[in-house]
C-alpha cells in the first residue's frame, strides 16, 4: 500500500528533522555544519560572493569567510537620460565606484549575518570579506581581507534593513575596515574572538 509508504517516509523525515533540531538547540557544532551544508543558506548570495567557508569550535558563534566579486558586480559605467531623451553613457568615477563597492561588501556581510541568525541559535557571527587585489609593494595579485566584523544577534535584530546605510551599520559594530574615498577598501587585520 503506497499510502503507508508515504506516511512512513514522512514520519522518518520528521524524526530526522526533529533530531537535527534538538542537536542544534543543544549546540552540537557538527550538526551546525551539516545543517549549513544541507540548507545552503548562502547559495543565493553566490552571484555576489563566492567560496563561503564556515567554521567554529564554540556553539555560541560562527565564523564565515567569503570572497567578494566587486569587479563582477559593480558597474563601470553610469547611464543617464539627457533632456532631449537620448541616453548618455559615461565612465563611473573612481570615488563613486569605491562608495558602491563599500556598500556592496557591507550589504553582503549583513545578509550573511541575518541568514546565519535565521538558521542557527548562535549569538555572534565573525565575518571576513576577502578580495583579490594588487599588492602595491610586490605588484602581484594577492588575496586580502578588506572587512572583518563581529555581528551580534541583538545588534542585527535592532536594525531596520530597509532604511539603513550598510556601511554605517557595519561601522557601528566591532569591525576592521579601512575605506579611503580615493583608494577604496584597503587590507585590514582580521578580528578574532
ZADO-1210 file (C-alpha; in nm, 4 decimals, padded with zeros to 6 digits):
<atoms>
<atom x="00.0000" y="00.0000" z="00.0000" code="UNK" pos="1"/>
<atom x="00.1668" y="00.3214" z="-00.1209" code="UNK" pos="2"/>
<atom x="-00.0121" y="00.5448" z="00.1340" code="UNK" pos="3"/>
<atom x="00.1551" y="00.3686" z="00.4267" code="UNK" pos="4"/>
<atom x="00.4906" y="00.4086" z="00.2495" code="UNK" pos="5"/>
<atom x="00.4264" y="00.7841" z="00.2110" code="UNK" pos="6"/>
<atom x="00.3241" y="00.8177" z="00.5748" code="UNK" pos="7"/>
<atom x="00.6248" y="00.6119" z="00.6797" code="UNK" pos="8"/>
<atom x="00.8668" y="00.8289" z="00.4785" code="UNK" pos="9"/>
<atom x="00.7026" y="01.1482" z="00.6110" code="UNK" pos="10"/>
<atom x="00.7414" y="01.0191" z="00.9661" code="UNK" pos="11"/>
<atom x="01.1050" y="00.9249" z="00.9048" code="UNK" pos="12"/>
<atom x="01.1752" y="01.2691" z="00.7590" code="UNK" pos="13"/>
<atom x="01.0034" y="01.4381" z="01.0535" code="UNK" pos="14"/>
<atom x="01.2026" y="01.2279" z="01.3019" code="UNK" pos="15"/>
<atom x="01.5315" y="01.3109" z="01.1280" code="UNK" pos="16"/>
<atom x="01.4435" y="01.6822" z="01.1227" code="UNK" pos="17"/>
<atom x="01.3398" y="01.6682" z="01.4881" code="UNK" pos="18"/>
<atom x="01.6696" y="01.5007" z="01.5863" code="UNK" pos="19"/>
<atom x="01.8645" y="01.7623" z="01.3924" code="UNK" pos="20"/>
<atom x="01.6705" y="02.0455" z="01.5600" code="UNK" pos="21"/>
<atom x="01.7373" y="01.9000" z="01.9040" code="UNK" pos="22"/>
<atom x="02.1088" y="01.8681" z="01.8281" code="UNK" pos="23"/>
<atom x="02.1218" y="02.2294" z="01.7034" code="UNK" pos="24"/>
<atom x="01.9469" y="02.3544" z="02.0174" code="UNK" pos="25"/>
<atom x="02.1965" y="02.1596" z="02.2301" code="UNK" pos="26"/>
<atom x="02.4813" y="02.3383" z="02.0484" code="UNK" pos="27"/>
<atom x="02.6204" y="02.0424" z="01.8540" code="UNK" pos="28"/>
<atom x="02.8765" y="02.2013" z="01.6221" code="UNK" pos="29"/>
<atom x="02.8875" y="01.9069" z="01.3798" code="UNK" pos="30"/>
<atom x="02.5116" y="01.9415" z="01.3345" code="UNK" pos="31"/>
<atom x="02.5524" y="02.3170" z="01.2754" code="UNK" pos="32"/>
<atom x="02.7931" y="02.2458" z="00.9925" code="UNK" pos="33"/>
<atom x="02.5769" y="01.9649" z="00.8497" code="UNK" pos="34"/>
<atom x="02.2730" y="02.1929" z="00.8562" code="UNK" pos="35"/>
<atom x="02.4619" y="02.4694" z="00.6763" code="UNK" pos="36"/>
<atom x="02.5702" y="02.2190" z="00.4117" code="UNK" pos="37"/>
<atom x="02.2165" y="02.0830" z="00.3734" code="UNK" pos="38"/>
<atom x="02.0253" y="02.4126" z="00.3775" code="UNK" pos="39"/>
<atom x="02.2966" y="02.6105" z="00.1937" code="UNK" pos="40"/>
<atom x="02.1811" y="02.9481" z="00.3311" code="UNK" pos="41"/>
<atom x="02.4458" y="03.1450" z="00.1408" code="UNK" pos="42"/>
<atom x="02.3823" y="02.9911" z="-00.2027" code="UNK" pos="43"/>
<atom x="02.1561" y="03.2746" z="-00.3156" code="UNK" pos="44"/>
<atom x="02.4479" y="03.5106" z="-00.2474" code="UNK" pos="45"/>
<atom x="02.6808" y="03.3276" z="-00.4849" code="UNK" pos="46"/>
<atom x="02.6138" y="03.5889" z="-00.7538" code="UNK" pos="47"/>
<atom x="02.7589" y="03.8472" z="-00.5138" code="UNK" pos="48"/>
<atom x="03.0290" y="03.6458" z="-00.3383" code="UNK" pos="49"/>
<atom x="03.1781" y="03.3044" z="-00.3647" code="UNK" pos="50"/>
<atom x="03.3633" y="03.0323" z="-00.1854" code="UNK" pos="51"/>
<atom x="03.1973" y="03.0647" z="00.1508" code="UNK" pos="52"/>
<atom x="03.3947" y="02.8941" z="00.4262" code="UNK" pos="53"/>
<atom x="03.2286" y="02.8323" z="00.7604" code="UNK" pos="54"/>
<atom x="03.3714" y="02.7080" z="01.0882" code="UNK" pos="55"/>
<atom x="03.3541" y="02.7220" z="01.4645" code="UNK" pos="56"/>
<atom x="03.4745" y="02.5471" z="01.7756" code="UNK" pos="57"/>
<atom x="03.2158" y="02.7094" z="02.0030" code="UNK" pos="58"/>
<atom x="02.8355" y="02.6740" z="01.9753" code="UNK" pos="59"/>
<atom x="02.7920" y="03.0419" z="02.0676" code="UNK" pos="60"/>
<atom x="02.9416" y="03.1798" z="01.7456" code="UNK" pos="61"/>
<atom x="03.0154" y="03.1048" z="01.3826" code="UNK" pos="62"/>
<atom x="03.2986" y="03.2323" z="01.1643" code="UNK" pos="63"/>
<atom x="03.2325" y="03.2915" z="00.7942" code="UNK" pos="64"/>
<atom x="03.4740" y="03.3930" z="00.5204" code="UNK" pos="65"/>
<atom x="03.3707" y="03.4769" z="00.1669" code="UNK" pos="66"/>
<atom x="03.5328" y="03.6177" z="-00.1434" code="UNK" pos="67"/>
<atom x="03.3684" y="03.9276" z="-00.2814" code="UNK" pos="68"/>
<atom x="03.3125" y="03.9756" z="-00.6541" code="UNK" pos="69"/>
<atom x="03.3121" y="04.3536" z="-00.6687" code="UNK" pos="70"/>
<atom x="03.4695" y="04.3671" z="-01.0153" code="UNK" pos="71"/>
<atom x="03.1943" y="04.1413" z="-01.1499" code="UNK" pos="72"/>
<atom x="02.9045" y="04.3111" z="-00.9695" code="UNK" pos="73"/>
<atom x="02.9768" y="04.6846" z="-00.9569" code="UNK" pos="74"/>
<atom x="02.9197" y="04.8573" z="-01.2928" code="UNK" pos="75"/>
<atom x="03.1917" y="05.0635" z="-01.4568" code="UNK" pos="76"/>
<atom x="02.9564" y="05.2980" z="-01.6438" code="UNK" pos="77"/>
<atom x="02.6836" y="05.5403" z="-01.5436" code="UNK" pos="78"/>
<atom x="02.3724" y="05.5770" z="-01.7570" code="UNK" pos="79"/>
<atom x="02.1695" y="05.8958" z="-01.7586" code="UNK" pos="80"/>
<atom x="01.8872" y="06.0400" z="-01.9648" code="UNK" pos="81"/>
<atom x="01.9564" y="06.3718" z="-02.1368" code="UNK" pos="82"/>
<atom x="01.6863" y="06.6375" z="-02.1616" code="UNK" pos="83"/>
<atom x="01.6412" y="06.5583" z="-02.5312" code="UNK" pos="84"/>
<atom x="01.5532" y="06.1964" z="-02.4409" code="UNK" pos="85"/>
<atom x="01.8782" y="06.0322" z="-02.5503" code="UNK" pos="86"/>
<atom x="02.0742" y="05.8018" z="-02.3285" code="UNK" pos="87"/>
<atom x="02.4150" y="05.9129" z="-02.2099" code="UNK" pos="88"/>
<atom x="02.6832" y="05.6605" z="-02.1084" code="UNK" pos="89"/>
<atom x="02.9949" y="05.7705" z="-01.9253" code="UNK" pos="90"/>
<atom x="03.2580" y="05.6018" z="-01.7148" code="UNK" pos="91"/>
<atom x="03.1801" y="05.5879" z="-01.3434" code="UNK" pos="92"/>
<atom x="03.4132" y="05.7946" z="-01.1275" code="UNK" pos="93"/>
<atom x="03.6553" y="05.6101" z="-00.9025" code="UNK" pos="94"/>
<atom x="03.5064" y="05.7594" z="-00.5862" code="UNK" pos="95"/>
<atom x="03.1542" y="05.6576" z="-00.6895" code="UNK" pos="96"/>
<atom x="03.2739" y="05.3052" z="-00.7690" code="UNK" pos="97"/>
<atom x="03.4565" y="05.2810" z="-00.4354" code="UNK" pos="98"/>
<atom x="03.1469" y="05.4019" z="-00.2452" code="UNK" pos="99"/>
<atom x="02.9286" y="05.1450" z="-00.4222" code="UNK" pos="100"/>
<atom x="03.1850" y="04.8719" z="-00.3550" code="UNK" pos="101"/>
<atom x="03.1934" y="04.9529" z="00.0164" code="UNK" pos="102"/>
<atom x="02.8128" y="04.9426" z="00.0413" code="UNK" pos="103"/>
<atom x="02.8023" y="04.6220" z="-00.1634" code="UNK" pos="104"/>
<atom x="03.0528" y="04.4437" z="00.0637" code="UNK" pos="105"/>
<atom x="02.8814" y="04.5695" z="00.3805" code="UNK" pos="106"/>
<atom x="02.5403" y="04.4624" z="00.2448" code="UNK" pos="107"/>
<atom x="02.6704" y="04.1123" z="00.1739" code="UNK" pos="108"/>
<atom x="02.8105" y="04.0901" z="00.5265" code="UNK" pos="109"/>
<atom x="02.4778" y="04.1981" z="00.6770" code="UNK" pos="110"/>
<atom x="02.2936" y="03.9428" z="00.4659" code="UNK" pos="111"/>
<atom x="02.5322" y="03.6631" z="00.5696" code="UNK" pos="112"/>
<atom x="02.4766" y="03.7579" z="00.9346" code="UNK" pos="113"/>
<atom x="02.0968" y="03.7669" z="00.9007" code="UNK" pos="114"/>
<atom x="02.0878" y="03.4309" z="00.7202" code="UNK" pos="115"/>
<atom x="02.3127" y="03.2772" z="00.9847" code="UNK" pos="116"/>
<atom x="02.0991" y="03.4034" z="01.2734" code="UNK" pos="117"/>
<atom x="01.7843" y="03.2809" z="01.0975" code="UNK" pos="118"/>
<atom x="01.9295" y="02.9302" z="01.0728" code="UNK" pos="119"/>
<atom x="02.1293" y="02.8795" z="01.3929" code="UNK" pos="120"/>
<atom x="02.0991" y="02.9803" z="01.7596" code="UNK" pos="121"/>
<atom x="02.4453" y="03.1397" z="01.7661" code="UNK" pos="122"/>
<atom x="02.4889" y="03.4704" z="01.9464" code="UNK" pos="123"/>
<atom x="02.7686" y="03.6094" z="01.7280" code="UNK" pos="124"/>
<atom x="02.8961" y="03.5778" z="01.3726" code="UNK" pos="125"/>
<atom x="03.2507" y="03.6777" z="01.2848" code="UNK" pos="126"/>
<atom x="03.2577" y="03.7579" z="00.9123" code="UNK" pos="127"/>
<atom x="03.5601" y="03.8203" z="00.6921" code="UNK" pos="128"/>
<atom x="03.5241" y="03.9554" z="00.3391" code="UNK" pos="129"/>
<atom x="03.8275" y="03.8833" z="00.1217" code="UNK" pos="130"/>
<atom x="03.9132" y="04.0216" z="-00.2183" code="UNK" pos="131"/>
<atom x="04.1822" y="03.9684" z="-00.4795" code="UNK" pos="132"/>
<atom x="04.3841" y="04.2787" z="-00.5490" code="UNK" pos="133"/>
<atom x="04.7265" y="04.4037" z="-00.6453" code="UNK" pos="134"/>
<atom x="04.9701" y="04.4361" z="-00.3581" code="UNK" pos="135"/>
<atom x="05.1418" y="04.7704" z="-00.4277" code="UNK" pos="136"/>
<atom x="05.4601" y="04.6529" z="-00.2535" code="UNK" pos="137"/>
<atom x="05.5066" y="04.3460" z="-00.4757" code="UNK" pos="138"/>
<atom x="05.2954" y="04.4219" z="-00.7823" code="UNK" pos="139"/>
<atom x="05.1450" y="04.0755" z="-00.7523" code="UNK" pos="140"/>
<atom x="04.7801" y="03.9816" z="-00.7192" code="UNK" pos="141"/>
<atom x="04.7041" y="03.8635" z="-00.3663" code="UNK" pos="142"/>
<atom x="04.4014" y="03.7817" z="-00.1580" code="UNK" pos="143"/>
<atom x="04.3466" y="04.0148" z="00.1356" code="UNK" pos="144"/>
<atom x="04.0816" y="04.0725" z="00.3986" code="UNK" pos="145"/>
<atom x="03.9037" y="04.4027" z="00.3306" code="UNK" pos="146"/>
<atom x="03.6421" y="04.3771" z="00.6065" code="UNK" pos="147"/>
<atom x="03.6321" y="04.1839" z="00.9306" code="UNK" pos="148"/>
<atom x="03.3307" y="04.2374" z="01.1546" code="UNK" pos="149"/>
<atom x="03.1767" y="04.0822" z="01.4633" code="UNK" pos="150"/>
<atom x="02.7979" y="04.0847" z="01.4336" code="UNK" pos="151"/>
<atom x="02.5896" y="04.0164" z="01.7429" code="UNK" pos="152"/>
<atom x="02.2364" y="03.8788" z="01.7206" code="UNK" pos="153"/>
<atom x="02.0769" y="04.1586" z="01.9257" code="UNK" pos="154"/>
<atom x="02.2548" y="04.4302" z="01.7231" code="UNK" pos="155"/>
<atom x="02.1338" y="04.2934" z="01.3902" code="UNK" pos="156"/>
<atom x="01.7819" y="04.2443" z="01.5260" code="UNK" pos="157"/>
<atom x="01.7670" y="04.6148" z="01.6129" code="UNK" pos="158"/>
<atom x="01.8423" y="04.7217" z="01.2529" code="UNK" pos="159"/>
<atom x="01.5762" y="04.8255" z="01.0051" code="UNK" pos="160"/>
<atom x="01.7241" y="04.6733" z="00.6881" code="UNK" pos="161"/>
<atom x="01.5003" y="04.8823" z="00.4625" code="UNK" pos="162"/>
<atom x="01.6367" y="05.2128" z="00.5926" code="UNK" pos="163"/>
<atom x="01.9981" y="05.1622" z="00.6957" code="UNK" pos="164"/>
<atom x="02.3150" y="05.2614" z="00.5182" code="UNK" pos="165"/>
<atom x="02.5075" y="04.9311" z="00.5119" code="UNK" pos="166"/>
<atom x="02.8476" y="05.0930" z="00.5620" code="UNK" pos="167"/>
<atom x="02.7261" y="05.2981" z="00.8573" code="UNK" pos="168"/>
<atom x="02.5603" y="04.9931" z="01.0143" code="UNK" pos="169"/>
<atom x="02.8836" y="04.7928" z="00.9892" code="UNK" pos="170"/>
<atom x="03.0903" y="05.0860" z="01.1204" code="UNK" pos="171"/>
<atom x="02.8757" y="05.0871" z="01.4361" code="UNK" pos="172"/>
<atom x="02.9802" y="04.7264" z="01.5099" code="UNK" pos="173"/>
<atom x="03.3198" y="04.5953" z="01.6184" code="UNK" pos="174"/>
<atom x="03.4990" y="04.5867" z="01.2841" code="UNK" pos="175"/>
<atom x="03.8209" y="04.6365" z="01.0986" code="UNK" pos="176"/>
<atom x="03.7511" y="04.8366" z="00.7843" code="UNK" pos="177"/>
<atom x="03.9843" y="05.0838" z="00.6163" code="UNK" pos="178"/>
<atom x="03.7954" y="05.2754" z="00.3490" code="UNK" pos="179"/>
<atom x="03.9508" y="05.5644" z="00.1591" code="UNK" pos="180"/>
<atom x="03.7389" y="05.7593" z="-00.0901" code="UNK" pos="181"/>
<atom x="04.0305" y="05.7728" z="-00.3343" code="UNK" pos="182"/>
<atom x="04.1563" y="05.4143" z="-00.2827" code="UNK" pos="183"/>
<atom x="03.8545" y="05.2095" z="-00.1796" code="UNK" pos="184"/>
<atom x="03.8599" y="04.9205" z="00.0684" code="UNK" pos="185"/>
<atom x="04.2140" y="04.8527" z="00.1847" code="UNK" pos="186"/>
<atom x="04.3535" y="04.5398" z="00.3502" code="UNK" pos="187"/>
<atom x="04.2902" y="04.5038" z="00.7236" code="UNK" pos="188"/>
<atom x="04.3841" y="04.2667" z="01.0037" code="UNK" pos="189"/>
<atom x="04.1169" y="04.0134" z="01.0955" code="UNK" pos="190"/>
<atom x="03.9244" y="04.0379" z="01.4170" code="UNK" pos="191"/>
<atom x="03.9338" y="03.7366" z="01.6437" code="UNK" pos="192"/>
<atom x="03.7170" y="03.6224" z="01.9297" code="UNK" pos="193"/>
</atoms>
